[in-house]
């Protein structure tokens, strides 16, 4: 499996874009750096234009990107929702 890293500068919880994934590049792991994540967290994946997401569980090693999102060459969105307590 290959690891793609999403880095968030200075702990900013906003968006970031990656360009390292290719169509049919199965077995990908998304690892998030620069923000504090709980031991286990949910990541919702979808392709551009989709109306529904698929949820995967991430941990310290990252989260597996479901292969179905790498089949069509469309942009992949990954949503991580964190409660900051504020």
Secondary structure, DSSP 8 states (H G I E B T S, - for coil): -EEEEEE-GGG--S--------TT--SEEEEEESS---SSEEEEEEETT-S--EEEEEBTTBEE--GGGGSS---EEEEE------
